Amino acid sequence: MTAVSAGQNHTCALLASGAVKCWGDNTEGQLGDGTNDPRLSAGAAVVTNATALAAGESHTCAVIAGGGLSCWGYNADGELGDGMQFNRNQPFSVPITGVTAVAVGVAHTCVIADGGVKCWGYNVDGELGDGSAGMRRLSPPTDPILTGATLIAAKSMNTCAVTGDGVVCWGYDHDGEVGNGTTSETSLPFTTIESAATSLAVGGLHSCAVVAGALKCWGYNANYQLGDGTTTERNAPVAALLSPGNAPLGGVTAVSAGYSFTCASVAGAVNCWGQNAKGQLGVGNLDCCATNPTSTPVVTGATAITRATTIPASSSAAISSAGATIPWASSEMERRSPVPRRSTSRCARKATERWKAAARARAVHSCDTVVA
């Protein structure tokens, strides 16, 4: 396994062979197997030549070898990019070329294609970054909103990317998620950090980036998820601080952001902080929160990290050097420490005020894989 990504109630994995296999809920066709029947285990490959994978709330997209893109599942907001608003239970070849990366939010999709960022789907909060808000886009635009992009991440209603100018973000900003010094939505890309990042993560209501081995985070912080030792909302990036001593966390190679917690990898050692009511930090207890990163890892030898925040529980996972998925605090078994097992997932519904309130209360789920 090289990547795993999970949406509201479904999970998909990308195997080393390029095959994509999915399981879980299939009400909207998000498993891509040609049916709407749920699966309790991985089915046959729905795509055989994928290079990257991203699962949204109820839709999934895979980058195809050679620069193509296939998407399937829920499509009421045009997130599949087929020019229509009907669900698809089989992969659809999106009319776009040169794709190297894909990221999906609750109901929007963004790609890096020939170095440019293009987005489509839901746009009430400026998620598409094209200067508009409130109008859906049902197919990929002709012109990119950014050029020179190397990384992209999306979840919820905002998106961030890495370009030659640094880290740029746009979209929903009620809690400082864009990092522009305000809490006002922005429908155009804003340069949040004027330095190149090597890893990027967008959580439910906060974002993080690895810059020169240091970890910078911004946005909602009620559960200490920014790692600065406070619960103060930050509308500009702050450094995650190592406890004890409050020295900046260094040597970070990868970061993954949940809806109320954050995990980072330092030389393959995974450390998590923030909300822990369901054991999502993997520290062996259910104590409320960890205010900062600590020097004690919960997993070693990891090559990738993922995160999920579910109803009612929350979960995290790492991919070991042997390719095994090691989750903890899964939605079914509330594991307090890492245990080799396939993770499960649950989540809440669309980008509404109710959804946003639920996200702040850690009631939304998503997963991404970040190479360490």
Buried (B, 14 or more C-beta within 10 A) or exposed (E): BBBBBBBBBBBBBBBEEBBBBBBBBBBBBBBBBBEBEEBEEBBEBBBEBBBBBBBBBBBBBBBBEEBBBBBBBBBBBBBBBBEEBEBBBBBBEBEBEBBBBBBBBBBBBBBBBBBBBBBBBBBBBBBBBBEEBEEBBBBBBEEBBBEBBBBBBBBBBBBBBBBEBBBBBBBBBBBBBBBBEEBEBBBEBBBBBEBBBBBBBBBBBBBBBBBEEBBBBBBBBBBBBBBBBBBEBBBBBBBBBBBEEEEBBEEBBBBBBBBBBBBBBBEBBBBBBBBBBBBBBBBEEBEEBBBBBBEEBBBBBBBBBBBBBBBEBBBBBBBBEEEEBBBBBBBEBBBBBBEEBBBBBBBBEBBEEEBBEBBBBBBBBBBBBBEB
